[in-house]
């Protein structure tokens, strides 16, 4: 995807890079975690300008000097050619497929960009710069690594020999601006009636799982749901990489820890869920259940920690229930299937299903209530869904949200307790597609 200008610029950078590295003596530096500091950036910028002024590398008139110096500084000290995309709020993901191919996700759609790294070595230096401050390493012995940038963006890197195209770097950007539920309604992710129902669920301490595939916005939606939690509650959040940003004052954020280079010191999500139960939480929010921690989460939901929230990977609410069943079995407990399903049916109240459509938009495609167990089958009741009608101009997906007619069973319980709720939202869903 290179242009002649990009190819010329890359060739000049490749010629200049060893001269700058020698000038800075970076090969003998050991404090890699200091490489991104403002002082070192200024030092690198000065070294680049000095070498260019000496004539050791001559720039043709077609190359803009300030832009070239800025790009070269990023290559040496920052994140190289992907640095501008990490500051672009319209971009949600940056994918580097080897040094010569970079894609970005903008507004839900993938597109290639002209930027490229000057070499696989240059890309490797950027990856090392990301993982070194985290106390991680990446090499042939440990060719895969997960980490995050200082702003919270999630990073995954995989290198040869596992990758056959050179180092691969995937960065899921941390949204600079928090999406509120009102904003999600404005962008058409769900209707005001659906948002009002979810507000009731959170306020009356229903256990909610947000389900969806990769990149459907589960964490964003979990953040938005959390705004309905009262400011007086003590909340414990548990995540692989800290992304949740809650507005309440009493929030305890816990983050899992991978094993060190000796394979020791790992702290799993499951360990943290167990520990959270001893911290007197009013609510437990788990960024994502993907293993044996699902059993501990279900037990927490069933033993007085109502109003817990989490997410899970699944393509439909029914698939999610099956996946939770499998995750409970991953805990290593020899439990009969019926006992597991009883736990699931008793613990989970509401499933919110998210999907990403071909036009890049993310929508709530279903909200269902879990209504108990009949025989060996977990009963669910659809409350809201999104029905696609077709493809409009410019590839936009046309459709409408609709209510399914009946409120969940817990409305009767609240009614008996003297709490009167608006039931019209289950029949009068606005046509908001």
Order of alpha helices (4+ residues) and beta strands (2+ residues): alpha-alpha-alpha-beta-beta-beta-alpha-beta-beta-beta-alpha-alpha-beta-alpha-beta-beta-alpha-beta-alpha-beta-alpha-alpha-beta-beta-beta-beta-alpha
